[in-house]
Amino acid sequence: MFEKTTLPNGLRIISSNMPHTKSVAINVYVGAGSRYETDEEAGISHYLEHMLFKGTERYPTSKEITEAVERGGGYMNAATDKEMTVYWCKVARPDFKSAADVMTDIYLHSRFDKKDWEKERQVIIEELASTDDQPQQIVDLMIDELVWPGHPLGRDIGGSKESVGRLMPKTAIKYMAEQYVPNNTVISVAGNITHKEVVDNFGKQMGSMKRAPIRKYNPAIDGQSKPRLKFDTRKTEQAHVCIAMRGISSESPERYSLDMLNTIFGEGMSSRLFMEIREKLGLAYEVHSGVTHYGDTGSVVIYAGIDPRSTPKAIKGIMGQIKKIKKPVKAEELKKAKDLSKGRMLLRMEDTRAVAGWAGVQELLLNEVKEVEDVIKKINKVNVDDMEEIASKLMRTDKMSLAIVGAPAPEARLEDLLAV
């Protein structure tokens, strides 16, 4: 399904030919995320993402950049995460070359005009401030701080008002020179297009870039030996509750066992967590769990939005389900989880942007692209014993973290509920 070419300068170009489609998706991945930043640079990856849309010599304004893609009905955006930044567009097939030209131009020739820099500083500060009006985002940040205290993984990807307030263009230029280099970049394209056309286009535009040394991310250290709790007491209609445990890395062979365990536990409306907390107890409208994998660590996070008066009861119900998931699951339940996961994965592969993302993320973070069929084989190999083993390994009282926004903070009582 995927073809790959690595240019002499280290730039990796991947394509997936989807002849039945009318669109082409272009995803440009860079190994630049918040965990690569020093404390003084906090937020610079995200700041750069914003600045690459502010203008180049060929496209002097943000309006001209976006219009070059949108004039044919296309879409364009970007996102910064903890281990990467992605710039993407999705366009009609005839607009591939013009869209690719825009993507390479903002990557190679973005200007850092002082007026734009200061204007965007205020925009980002307002973006960070908007989190204070969204309790669910606040609790997400709080739980990361508990799982990875004092580490870049535990802070807001966008940095803080203070860190953004002191960032200057020279910091961005230096950081770009270290991270926005060909051997730290992946171009992933999917749609009704040939691999040769993709390679010819981006090779011509980016083949002359010079390879350069890149910085490594800050390694995660697990020093947790007892439960951690954090509360943000404020008047809200709901208490927003997160319970988390350390997970496993993206390269761990156990990741598929954990993914299947999470599917059974808290993914979707047929999960154990949803059926217990919402359907049986009626304590939450939204309740789910999710797994995150990073290069050397990961997390399992459970979220519920509940009536503040029901906080202890809801936590008790969630912990009850954690205790139960540590016991062997039935083979039929595992089969359902496998079918759900495989089905959703196959459905994603109908969309050009999702296919480009599938290949680009894996290549950047794992240095390989697994075919869908290979992942399905790994999922099929997971058995009941594998899941019991990973549950016992991760779901431990001394590794639990609890964050709450909006509820009173009866710390001692809630800490007692975290025992498994």
N, C-alpha and C positions, 0 to 999 in steps of 0.2 A: 504493500500500500504506500510505502514511503521510499523516496530516493534521496540520497545525501551526497553532497560534494563538499569537501573541505579545501578552501583555497590555500595557496602557499603561506599566506599571512595568518592562517588559523581561523578565518571566518567560515562558519558552518552554514551551509545553505541546504534546506530540506524542502521537498515538495511532495504533495500528494495529488495525483491526477484524479479528478472527479468529473468525468465527461458528461454526466447527466445534469450538472448544475449550470446556472446562468451567472454565478457570481465567482469572485476570487477574493480570498481573505489573505492579507499580508500581516504577519505578526513579527515584530522585531523585538527580540529578548536580549536584555543586557544583565549581566551579573552584578547589579548594583541595587542594593536594598538596605534597609535600616540596620541590619546586623553587621554590615560592613563599616559602619560609621563609628568614629570616636565620639565621646560625649560632646566635644566642642563642635562636631559636625552634625549633630543630631538634626535630622530633617533635610539634609542636603540632597539625598536621593529623590525625595518627593519634590523639593524645590526645583531641581533640574527637570523633572518631568513636566512641571508647569512651564518652565522657561523655553523648552524646546518647541513650544507652540507660539512663541512671541514674534518670530520673524527671522528670515534669512535674507541674503542679498537678492535672491531670485523671488522670494515671497516675503516682502518687507514687513507685513503685518499679520497678525493672527487671523484676521478676516480673509486675507488672500490664501493663507494656508488651508483653512477649512473649506473655503469656497472651491478650491482646486479639486477637492474630493467630493464635496456635496453637490456640485453642479450636475453630476450624473446620477444623483440619488444615493451616493455612497455615505458611509458612516466612518467616523474617525474618532479615536480617543486613546487614552493611555491609563496605566495604573501602576502604582508602586506597591511592592510587598516587602517582606522582610529579607528575602533572598534574591529578589529580581525586580526589574522594571520592564514593562511591556508597552510598546507603542503599536497600535493596530489600526487597520482600516479594512472595510469590506465594501467592495465596489462591483458594479456590473462588469462582466468579462471584457468588453471593449475598452474599459478605462484602466486596465491593469498597468500599462506603462506610465501613464500620467500619475497614477496613485503611487507607484513604486518610486517615481522621481521625487514626489513630495516627501515620502518616508526617508529616502536616503539624504535628501537635502537638509531636513531638520536634524538628522543624526550627525551629519558632517559639518554643516555650516550655520548652525544657530548662532545668533548674535546675543550678547549679554549687555544690552543697552541699559545704562544706569537708571533711566526713568522707568523702563519696563521692570527692572529688578525691584525697585522700591514699590512700584504699584502692586507687583505680585506678592511682595512680602506681606502687604496688608490683606490681600485676598486670602493667603494661606493662614494668616493669624485668625481671620474670620472663619475660615474652614475649621480650624482647631477649636475655636470658641463655640461653634455650632454643636460640638459634642456635648457640651454642658446642658443642652436642651434635650438630649436624647439618652435617657437612663440606660437603655439597652446597650448603647455604645460605651457608656461609662463603665458598666459592669464588665464588658469584654476587655477593656483596658485594665481594669483592676485585677481580673483573674490572671492576665498575662504577667502583671507585676508580681503576683504571688508565686506563680510557677517559676519565673525567671527573675528574681529580685536583683537589682543592680546590674542587669545585663541588657544589651540593646534589644533582645527579643522581648523584654518585658516593658518596653516603652512604646509610646505612640509612634507609628511609622512616620508621621509628619513632624515629629519632634515636639517641642513646647513653644509657647509664646516667647520665652526667654531665648531659647536656642535659635529659633528662626529670626528673632530680632537682631542677632549679632552676625548672622551669615552674610558673607560678602561675595561678589562675583569671583574674586581671586580664589576663594575656597572651592567654588564650583568648577572653575577651570582646572585646578589642580586635581580635584576628584575625578573629573571627566577624563583627564589624561591617564589616570590609573585604571579606570573601569570601562570607559567607553572606547574600547580597543577591539580589533577584529577577533583576537583569540579569546575574547570574553563576550562575544555576541553571536546570536543565532538568528538567522532569517528563516522563517517558516511560512510557506505559502501553500494554500489548498484551493482547488477549484478546477475549472475546465482549462487546464494549462499544462504545457509540457515542462519537464524538468530542465531541458536545455534552454527554453525561453527564460525560465527563472534564473538559472545560473548565468546565462549570457548577460542578462539585465543587471543583476546585482554585482556580478564579477566586474563588469565595466565600470560601475559606479564606485565600488568599494574595494576592488582588488589591489589598489595601490596604497591602501592604508598600511601602516607599519605595525607589526607585532610589538607588544610591550609587556613588561612584567605587570601582574595584577596582584592586588592585596588579597589576603585571605580573610574570611570572616572570623569574628570573635567566637571561639569555641564555647559551648554551653557546659556549665558545671552543675552537677546535681548535689547540693549540700543539704537537702531537706531531710530531716529526721523526725519531724512531728507535724501535725496539722497546722496550716496557716489560715488566718482569717482576716478579712478586711471589710469594713462597713462604711457606707456613705449614707448617713441618715438625712433624709430630706422628705418633704411632704410630696408624695406621689400617689396616684390611684392604685398602682401596683408595686409590689416588691419584685425587683429583678434579681434573680438568684442564679449564680454560676457555681458549679462544683467541678473541680478539675483534678486530673492526675497527670503525671508525666507519661508521655507516650514513647514511641520509638521512631527511629530515623526513616527517611525515605529509602535508604539502601538496605534496611533490615529485611531479611527473608521472612520475618514474622509479620510484616505489615499487612499481608493479605488476611492472616488470621485475625488481626485486630480489626481490620475493616469489616470482616464478616460479623465479628462480635458486636461491633457498633451498629451494624445494620439491624441485627436482631434487637439490640438494646434500645436504640433511640432514633433510628432513621425512618421517617415516614409515619403515616397514620395507622399502620398495622403493627408498629413496634411495641415492645413491652412497656416502655416508658409512657408512650402516648395512651395506650389502653389503660394503664393503671392510674396515672395522674390526672388525665383528662376524662376518659370515658367512665372509669369506675369511681374515682373519688371526686371528680368534678372540681378540681382545685386550680386548673390552669386552662387558658385558651391555647397558649403556645408553649410547648415543651418538646425538647429534642436534645440529641447529643451529636457531637461531631468530632472527627479525628483530623489532626493536622500533623503532617510529616515534614520535618526539616532535614538538613544534611547530616546532623549528628544528634538530633533529639526530636521531640514531638510532644503532643498533648492530646488528652481526651477531655473534652469540655461538655458539660451538661448545662442547659439553660432552661429556666422556667420563669414565666411572668405570672405572679399570684397575688391574691389579696394579702396585704401585709399581716393581717391577723392569722392567716393560715400558714405563715412561714415555717414554724416548727413542724407542723403536720406534713407539709409538702416535702420538706427535707427528709423527714422520717420515711415518707413513701418512696422517695428517690433512692435513699440508702438501702431500703428494703429490696428494691430491684437490683441494686449493685450486688448485694449479697446473693441474690438468686442467680444472677448471671455468672457468678463464680462456680456454680455447680454445672455439671454436664448438661448441655442442651440436647434436645431430641434431634435425631437425624432429619426428620421431616422439617423441623424449624430451620435447620441449617440449609436444607435444600431450597426453601422459600427465600432465604436471604441471598443465596447464590443466584437464584433466578432473577430476583429484583435487581441486584447489582449488575449482572450481565445484561439484562434488558435495558436498563437505563444507560449503560455504557454504549450499547449498540445504537440506541436512539440518538445519542449525542453525535454519532458519526455521520448523521445525515446533513449536518450543518458545516459549511466550509470554515467558518471561524473556529468552531469547536475542534475540527480536525487539525487545523493549523496550530491551535493551542495544545492539543494532545502531543504533537510531535515536538514543538518548540520547547515546552516546559521540560519534558523528559531529557531532551538533548542538552539543554543548558544545565540542569541540575544533576543529571545522572550520567551524562556523556554517552547516552544510547537512547534509541527509540524502540520501545517494545511494540510489536504489532498487537492489535486487539486480540487476535487469536492466542497469542502468547500469554496475555494477561488472563484471558478466560481459562487457560490451562492451569495457571497458578491458583486461580480462585477455586477451580474444581478439585484441586489437590487438598484444600483445607479440610480437616476433619474435626470431629468433636473434641478429641484429645488436644489438638492444637489450640483450640479456643479456650479450653479449660486451663491450659498451661499459661497462656498470655494473660488471662484474667487474673489468675493467682499472682502472677509476676507484677502486674501494674496496679491492681485495685487493692491497695493497702492503706490502712489508717494513717501511717506515718508519711504517706505521700499525698494526702488529701489537701486540697485548698478550697476555701469557701469565700466568695465575695457576694455582697448584697448591697443593692442601691434601693433606698426608699423605706426600709424597714427599721424599727427599733433594733438596737444592737445588744441583745441578751447573750453576750459572747460565750459565757461559760455553758449555758444550756445548749446552744447550737454546736459548740465544739464537741459536747458529749454525743451528739447525734451522728458524728462522722465516723464512728467506729464500724469497721466491717470485719 
